[in-house]
Amino acid sequence: MTKTSRDSIGFRAWYYFRMGWGTYFAFIFAAINTLTVTYYLAIENYPSLKAVFPSFEIYIIIIVSIGIPLLVGIGYAHYKRTKARKAEVDILTETNPYVIRQLVNSELMIRLNLRMMERLINISKNEKISQKELEEFETFHKEYLEIVSKRGFGYRTGNNKNDDWSHLTKLLKENDDV
């Protein structure tokens, strides 16, 4: 275990506890509670509903057979068809410096690889590098050095804004303008 992991073992345990509670225990407990309360407080007191659901077991079978496919459909719609999921992903991306770093690195590597491939194609055709191409490579080099030298994790590094986030925001604006 790293020093950071040992220092934060309490916070890690708290996080795992909340995930286990919220994802599994609370969900199962709430489902059982809802089924029990709705059957014994609502269905048993209404003869017309009691005719449809003659026992608690039949009620559970019917509700589960309808509820699970319905909730799967709702979950699918949430992830694939609504803007709510996009907003969640946007928030997680904005607040996670590791995701931002990965996005910036990927974009930089793609641009660099494309330039290198272009140059290799020109070299294979025995073409010399033009002054313009040399200036573009030097500009890339300076830009990459600047980004790497100012990097830090989190929204703030010292009193400055995180440069990964600033760079990503700049790239998004440039793509919107195109």
N, C-alpha and C positions, 0 to 999 in steps of 0.2 A: 504494500500500500504506500502511495506517495505521501509526503508530508501534508499536502493540501487535503488529501482524502482523510488522513487521521485527524486533522484539525476540524474537519467538518462532519465527522461521523454522526454527531447528534442531528445535524440538519439533514443529512442523507437518510437517517432512520426516520425522521419526521416526514420527509418527502415520500419514502416508500410506504410508510403507514397510511398517509393520506391517499396515495394511489390505490393501495389495497382496500382501504375503507370505501372510498368513493366509487371505485370501479367494480368491486365485487361485493363486499359485505353489505354496504348500504343499498345497493341495487337489489340484491336478492331479498334482503330484509323488507325493503319497501314494496316489492312485488308480492311477497307473502302477506304483508300487512294489508295492502290494497285489496287483494283477493278475499281475504278473511272479512274485512270490514264491509266491503260491498255486498258480500253474500249474506252475512248474518244480520246486517242492519237494514239492507234494502230488499233483497230478494225474498228472504223468509217472511217479511211483513206484507208482501203483495202476492195474493193467490195467482194472478195472471203470470207473474214472473216465476213463481214457484212451479207452475205447470211446465214452463220452458226448461227450467233448471231444477229438477226434482231433488238433486243431492249436490253437496259441495264438490264432490269428485267430478260429476258431470259438468258442473259450472267451470271448474278448472280446465278440464279437457277442451271445452268449447271456447273459452276465453283464450287459452294458450294457442289453440289451432287457428284462431282468427287473429289474435294479437301479435304473434311472432312474425308471420308474413307481412302484416300491416306495418309493424315497426321496422322491419328490414326495408320495406319500400320507402318509408319516411326517411330512414337513415341514408339510403341510396340517393334519394332526392336531395337531401341536405348536402351530401358530398359532391354530387354530380350536376345538380340542376339549379342550385340556388346561389345567390351572391353572398349568403351568410358564410359559407365555407371559404370563399375567396377572402373575405374580410378577416377571418380567423388566421388564414395563412399569412396574409399581409402583416397582421399584428405580430405573429410569431417570428416572421422574418425580420421585422423592424427591431424587435427586442432581443434577438439572438445574434451576438457578434460572430459566432462561428459560422452561421449560415451566410451572413453578409460577406465574411472573408472568403468563403467558398465561392460565392457568386462572383466576387471581384476577381479572384484568382482564375476562375474558369474563363471569364471574359478576356482577361489579359493573355492567358495562354492561347486561346483561339486566335486572337489578333496576331500574336507573335508567330504562331505556327503558320498562319496564312502568309505572312510576310516572308518567312523563311522558305516556304514552298515556292513562292513566286521567285525568290532569289535563286533557289536551286534550279528551277526551270530555266531561268535566264543563263545561269552558269552552264547548264547542260547544252544550251544553244550557243555557247561561247560568246555570250554578250557581256560586255563590261558593265559594271554598276554605274549608273548615272549619278550625277551630283544630287539630283532630286531624291533618288532612292537612298543615297547615303545620308542626306539630311533627315529623311523620314525615320531611318534606323536610329539615328542619333536622338531624334525627338522621342521615339519610343523608349530608348535607353534612359534618357533623362526623366521621362514620366514614370517609368517603372522604379527607378532609383528614388524618386521623390515619394512615391506611394509607400514603398517598403521602408524607407527611413522614418516616416512619420506614423507608422502603424502602431496601434495599441488595441486592446480588446475593451469592449464596453462602449457605452455612448460617449463617455468622456475619458480622455487620457490627459491627466493634468488639467489645465484650464482650456484645452483645445477640444473641438469636436472630433469624434472618431473619423479618421480619414477614409477608412473603408466605406463608411456610410455616406460620407460626402462624395466619394468617387462613384458609388453606386447611384446616388441621386442624380449626379451629373450625367451618367450614362443613360439613365432612364429618360431624362429631359432631352438629351440628344436624339434618342430613338423616337420620342414623341414628335420632335420637330421634323423628322424625315418623312 
